[in-house]
Amino acid sequence: MVRVNWTDQAVNDLKEIAEYISKDSKRYAKIQIQRIRQRTHILKQYQLAGQKLEIFGELNIRQLVEGSYIILYRTKEDTQVDILTVHHSARDLNRRTLLF
C-alpha cells in the first residue's frame, strides 16, 4: 500500500478553501474538505489513477478531480505519493507556483 503525503502547500490550500467556503457555510466547508481528502484515498492502492499532466516541466505529475477542485500529485518511489496542491478549476493553473 502507498503512503499519501500531504505537502505543506496542499495542507495550506485546504485551509484556504475551508476558510473561503465557511464564509457562506461552515457545514459545506467541512463537507468539501472531507470530499477532497476522501478522493485521494484511491491513491493508496492505485497511485497512477489520475490523469497524467506535463506541467511545470515535471513529467510525473498527475491529477484527480473532485467537484471544482483539481488535486495535483506526484508519485515518489513506489511507496509514496505527494499531494502537491489543491486548485480550483476556475483559476489559471499556469499562474500557480508549486513548491516541490
C-alpha positions as CSV (number, residue, x, y, z in Angstrom):
1,M,0.0,0.0,0.0
2,V,1.2,3.5,-0.9
3,R,1.6,6.3,1.7
4,V,-0.2,9.5,0.8
5,N,1.8,12.5,2.0
6,W,0.2,16.0,2.0
7,T,2.8,18.7,1.4
8,D,2.7,21.9,3.4
9,Q,1.3,23.7,0.3
10,A,-1.5,21.3,-0.1
11,V,-2.5,21.5,3.6
12,N,-2.4,25.3,3.3
13,D,-4.6,25.1,0.2
14,L,-7.2,23.0,2.2
15,K,-7.2,25.6,5.0
16,E,-7.8,28.4,2.5
17,I,-10.6,26.5,0.7
18,A,-12.2,25.8,4.1
19,E,-11.9,29.5,5.2
20,Y,-13.4,30.7,1.9
21,I,-16.3,28.3,1.8
22,S,-17.1,28.8,5.5
23,K,-17.9,32.5,4.9
24,D,-21.1,31.1,3.5
25,S,-21.5,27.8,5.2
26,K,-19.2,26.1,7.8
27,R,-21.1,22.9,7.2
28,Y,-20.5,22.8,3.5
29,A,-16.8,23.8,4.0
30,K,-16.3,20.8,6.2
31,I,-18.1,18.5,3.7
32,Q,-16.0,19.8,0.8
33,I,-12.7,19.3,2.6
34,Q,-13.8,15.7,3.5
35,R,-14.7,15.0,-0.1
36,I,-11.2,16.2,-1.3
37,R,-9.4,14.1,1.3
38,Q,-11.6,11.1,0.6
39,R,-10.9,11.4,-3.2
40,T,-7.2,10.9,-2.5
41,H,-7.7,7.6,-0.7
42,I,-7.8,5.8,-4.1
43,L,-4.1,6.6,-4.4
44,K,-3.2,4.2,-1.6
45,Q,-4.0,1.3,-3.9
46,Y,-3.8,2.9,-7.3
47,Q,-1.1,5.6,-7.4
48,L,-1.5,6.0,-11.2
49,A,-5.3,6.5,-11.0
50,G,-5.2,10.2,-12.1
51,Q,-4.7,11.7,-15.5
52,K,-1.1,12.4,-16.3
53,L,-0.1,16.1,-16.8
54,E,3.0,17.6,-18.3
55,I,3.1,20.8,-16.4
56,F,5.8,22.9,-14.8
57,G,8.4,20.8,-16.5
58,E,7.6,17.8,-14.5
59,L,6.7,14.6,-16.2
60,N,5.4,12.6,-13.3
61,I,2.6,14.9,-12.1
62,R,-1.0,13.6,-12.2
63,Q,-4.3,15.0,-11.3
64,L,-7.5,13.8,-9.6
65,V,-10.7,15.9,-9.8
66,E,-13.2,16.4,-7.0
67,G,-16.0,18.7,-7.9
68,S,-14.5,22.0,-8.9
69,Y,-11.1,21.2,-7.5
70,I,-8.0,19.7,-9.1
71,I,-5.7,17.7,-6.8
72,L,-2.2,17.6,-8.2
73,Y,0.0,14.9,-7.0
74,R,3.3,13.2,-7.8
75,T,4.5,9.7,-7.4
76,K,7.6,9.5,-5.3
77,E,9.0,6.0,-5.4
78,D,6.7,3.0,-5.4
79,T,5.7,3.6,-1.8
80,Q,4.8,7.3,-1.6
81,V,2.5,9.8,-3.3
82,D,2.9,13.5,-2.6
83,I,-0.2,15.7,-2.8
84,L,1.3,18.9,-4.2
85,T,-1.7,21.3,-4.3
86,V,-5.4,21.5,-4.4
87,H,-6.5,24.1,-7.0
88,H,-9.9,25.5,-8.0
89,S,-10.5,24.7,-11.7
90,A,-11.8,28.2,-12.5
91,R,-8.4,29.7,-11.7
92,D,-5.4,29.6,-14.1
93,L,-3.2,26.7,-13.0
94,N,-0.3,28.1,-15.0
95,R,-0.1,31.1,-12.7
96,R,0.4,28.8,-9.6
97,T,3.8,28.3,-8.1
98,L,4.3,24.8,-6.9
99,L,6.9,24.2,-4.2
100,F,8.3,20.7,-4.6
